[in-house]
Every structure is written in C-alpha cells, then in structure tokens.
Amino acid sequence: MRIVRFASDGEVSFGVIDDEESISAISAHPFGEIKLTGIRYPLADVRLLAPMLPSKVIAVGKNYADHAREMGGEPPAEPLIFMKPSTAVIGPAEAIAYPEKLSSRVDYEGELAIVIGRLCREVPAARAADVIFGYTCANDVTARDLQKRDVQYTRAKGFDTFCPLGPWITTDVDPSDLRIQTSLNGQVRQDSRTSKMIHSIPTLIEYISQVMTLLPGDVILTGTPEGVGPMEVGDEVSVTIESVGTLSNRVLARD
C-alpha cells in the first residue's frame, strides 16, 4: 500500500494510491485502521506533500562502510545518531533552499527512511517490525563546509528544506536489500543497496528507542551510501529506492 499526504483545493488529506492515476482519500490519519471516505482524486489534480510531518527526525551517520571511508573515517562500532528539526522537512517537487550567505558546499545524501507507526520505547530488535508503519525516500541535505567547521551536525543538517521526504510511504516492502540510487541532473551519483548497511533497521530501532520515545509519524533516516557530493543552484536531485519510489527536488537560492 502507498500512503500519500496531498493538497487539493486548499485542503490537506491523507490518501491511498489505488492505481497510477487516482487517490482514495482517508477519513483521518493513516495509523490504525484505514477508513476510506469514498472520495477519489485524480493524481494529476493534486499536489503531493511530505508524506508525514514528524515530531522529530532521527538520522544515522556513517551507516555504510564505503561512505564512512569516503568521509575520511572508519565505520563506528555502534550507531551514530543525530537530529534534524521537523522544520527541515519538505515534500516532493518542493525546492531545497541553498543558503549561499552561510555555505558554499551543500551536498545530497540519498537515504531510506523509516516511518514509525505507533508510540513506543525500548523496542527489542526482534519486535522492530511491529512499530514500523512503512518506508519512504529521503535526502539528508548537508552543508558540508559547516559540518567540518562545527565538528557536529546540527547547523549543517538543520536548515529549513534540508530534509526532503516522499513521494509517499510504502507499507508492504522488505527493506533488507533494496537498490538505492541518487541522481544529479539525470546522472547517477550514488548506487548501492540497503543490504550494505552496517547497523540493520531492527538494530537502529532498538538503539534509538532506548534513548527516546518514538511517536507515530516520527522518521528515522538510515544512512547514506558512498557517492555523496555537491549540488548547485538550478540542479535537480532525485533519490530512487527500489519498490518505494522516486523523490525529486530542485535546488534554488535561499531568499
């Protein structure tokens, strides 16, 4: 099932994509039993939004060995987690705002994102699937020069628009070995598989939920593979994950 959040005539709703051309609206949020309203919308007539507005975005750094090495280090022994603010979230086709006054190097980082389905804490790895609602595509946009200068991630990864998500949440996919690609202006720059993660999705959920309570709609970014690189104003970046979808965003100058 593919769950979308969309805008039509000024109203924001959740829906289910029932074919490639239409959406069936959901009466409320998609957690728990999904109840359809009976109203259908042509997909071409709505604007897809970020599929979820999370209370928090928890990201995992250096979770692919080749990426850790391209950044000049070795893979960490345990998950390296950090936060991105919810205000960084944008949806498909929305613009990534390049903060040219503050940064001269902004990178793409294509990632598989987990969407949490229910309130939980201290979840054992064996039960991680019970708290997962689904998966979506993400771009952990990073001001690389600020990351190096600050020696931590908050400012570099926390700008408004630096967390594109979408285009929808896929609920019925096995995430253990999916192809993940990032393209810049149509040229593939990252090409890997989720099976190369150092710390698996169950391990990540167990580790993170020992630290903080997870709420329905919270998002976990599972790390990026090798091949990260800079974007410029005017570029278009796309993250494609097998059996999930493609998330595309253009880079524009920040006002």
Beta strands, then each sheet from edge to edge (+ up, - down):
strand 1: 2-8
strand 2: 11-17
strand 3: 22-26
strand 4: 36-42
strand 5: 47-48
strand 6: 57-61
strand 7: 80-84
strand 8: 89-90
strand 9: 96-98
strand 10: 106-108
strand 11: 110-116
strand 12: 132-139
strand 13: 142-143
strand 14: 163-170
strand 15: 179-184
strand 16: 187-193
strand 17: 219-221
strand 18: 229-231
strand 19: 236-241
strand 20: 245-253
sheet 1: 4+ 3- 2+ 1- 5+
sheet 2: 4+ 3- 2+ 1- 14+ 8+
sheet 3: 4+ 3- 2+ 1- 14+ 12- 11+ 17- 6- 7+
sheet 4: 9+ 20+ 19- 15+ 16-
sheet 5: 13+ 10- 18+
end
